[in-house]
Structure formats: structure tokens, C-alpha cells
Amino acid sequence: MHRRLKAKTRFSGLTLIEVVTASVLLIIVMIPVLKCLTVAQASSIKIEHKSRSLILAQAKLDEIKVRSIYDYTNGGTSFGENNIILSGSYLCNVTDDSGDPLKAITVSVGFDSNGDKALSADEADAILTTLFARRWNN
């Protein structure tokens, strides 16, 4: 009876080798999972920036459409603007070819990731282009 109790207590715990092996296996499994989570978070932030840029670009284009009803003169009014701060760190560039009676307007919006207050080509997340026509002659 005494021998059975001694044998039972000897095998009831985990050895140091078993604990180390389990820890190593857990670390090997967790590294790819953590890497995937990091990549997913970076992708999520990038998608958020692109979505917000698209919404802001559409809003700026709508603002220009409204202004164009009354401010569309014979090439005298240009809608072109550079490095406008729209919201937080989102910047906007507007180009206008100043055509008459048809103007090509391009709105570029992006997140200012380097903080230089200038929207570069690699920072532009959304670029929308449209044509505006003169609605009536003055």
C-alpha cells in the first residue's frame, strides 16, 4: 500500500522537460498568430484611411459642384487649390484645367502620413475626376 501511494505521487506532476516543451510549442504557434493580427490591424488602418479619403473627396467635389453654379465665369474662376486641410491630417488638392465651356476638375485626398502639410502623390488615397459644364451664359 505504501509503495502504491509513493508511485502515485511521483507521477502526479509535470516534469521540467514537459513544461519547457509545452512552452516552446505555444510560442511557435503564437508567433504566426500575432504576426497575422499585426498585418490585419495595419490593413484595417489603411482601409480606414482610404474610406475616409473617399468620403472627404466626394464632399469636396460636391462643394465645388455647388460653387460652380454661380462662380463659373469665362475662365476667371479657378477651383484649383493645394494642400487644404479637410479633417485632422487629411489633405486635399484640387486641379482645374480652366476650360470653357467644359472644366475638368480633379480632387485628390489623402492622409498626411509624414506630417509635412503637403499631399504627395504616394499619400493620395482617393482621386476623383469629373467634368463641369456651363449651365447658362451670363
C-alpha positions in Angstrom: 0.0 0.0 0.0 2.8 2.4 0.9 4.5 1.6 -2.4 1.4 2.5 -4.4 1.0 5.9 -2.8 4.6 6.7 -3.4 4.3 5.7 -7.1 1.1 7.7 -7.5 2.6 10.9 -6.1 5.7 10.5 -8.2 3.7 10.6 -11.5 1.1 13.2 -10.5 3.0 16.4 -11.5 4.7 17.7 -14.7 8.4 17.5 -15.2 10.5 20.5 -16.2 11.1 19.0 -19.7 7.3 18.7 -20.3 6.8 22.4 -19.2 9.6 23.6 -21.4 8.3 21.6 -24.4 4.8 22.9 -23.9 6.1 26.5 -23.7 8.1 26.2 -26.8 5.2 24.7 -28.8 3.0 27.5 -27.5 5.4 30.2 -28.6 5.9 28.6 -32.0 2.1 28.6 -32.5 1.6 32.1 -31.2 4.2 33.9 -33.4 2.3 33.5 -36.7 -1.0 34.3 -35.0 0.4 37.6 -33.6 2.0 38.4 -37.0 -1.3 37.9 -38.7 -3.0 40.1 -36.2 -0.5 42.9 -36.7 -0.9 42.7 -40.5 -4.7 42.7 -40.1 -4.5 45.8 -38.0 -2.2 47.6 -40.4 -4.6 46.7 -43.3 -7.6 47.9 -41.3 -5.9 51.3 -40.7 -5.1 51.6 -44.4 -8.7 50.7 -45.4 -10.0 53.3 -42.9 -7.7 56.0 -44.4 -8.8 55.1 -47.9 -12.5 55.1 -47.0 -12.3 58.4 -45.1 -10.3 59.9 -48.0 -13.0 58.9 -50.5 -15.8 60.4 -48.4 -13.9 63.6 -48.0 -13.1 63.7 -51.7 -16.7 63.3 -52.6 -17.7 66.0 -50.2 -15.2 68.4 -51.7 -16.4 67.6 -55.2 -20.0 68.2 -54.1 -18.9 71.6 -52.6 -17.2 72.5 -55.9 -20.3 71.5 -57.9 -22.5 73.8 -55.8 -20.0 76.7 -56.2 -19.8 76.1 -59.9 -23.4 77.0 -60.4 -22.7 80.7 -59.6 -18.9 81.0 -59.9 -18.4 79.6 -63.4 -17.2 82.6 -65.5 -15.2 82.7 -68.7 -12.0 81.1 -67.2 -11.9 83.8 -64.5 -12.7 81.5 -61.6 -10.4 78.6 -60.9 -11.3 75.9 -58.5 -7.7 74.8 -58.1 -6.4 74.6 -54.5 -3.4 72.9 -52.9 -2.8 71.3 -49.5 -6.2 72.2 -48.0 -6.7 70.6 -44.5 -10.1 68.9 -44.6 -10.2 66.9 -41.4 -7.4 66.3 -39.0 -4.4 65.1 -41.0 -6.4 64.7 -44.3 -5.2 67.0 -47.1 -6.8 67.9 -50.4 -5.5 69.1 -53.8 -7.9 70.3 -56.4 -6.8 70.8 -60.0 -8.8 72.7 -62.6 -8.0 72.8 -66.3 -10.0 76.1 -66.6 -11.7 75.0 -69.8 -14.7 76.8 -71.2 -17.5 75.7 -71.5 -16.2 72.4 -70.0 -13.9 72.2 -67.0 -12.1 69.1 -65.8 -11.8 69.1 -62.0 -9.7 66.5 -60.2 -9.8 66.2 -56.4 -7.1 64.2 -54.6 -7.4 63.5 -50.9 -5.1 61.5 -48.6 -3.8 61.1 -45.1 -0.7 63.2 -44.4 1.4 60.3 -43.0 4.7 62.2 -42.9 3.3 65.3 -41.3 4.8 67.8 -43.8 1.4 69.5 -44.5 1.7 68.7 -48.2 -0.1 66.0 -50.1 2.3 64.0 -52.2 1.4 61.5 -54.9 2.1 58.5 -52.7 -0.1 59.8 -49.9 -3.2 60.4 -52.2 -5.7 57.7 -51.2 -8.7 58.9 -53.3 -8.6 60.7 -56.7 -11.9 61.8 -58.2 -12.2 63.5 -61.6 -15.3 65.0 -63.2 -16.3 67.4 -65.9 -18.4 70.6 -65.2 -20.3 72.4 -68.0 -21.5 75.9 -68.0 -25.2 75.9 -67.0 -26.1 79.3 -68.6 -24.4 82.3 -70.2 -24.1 85.5 -68.2 
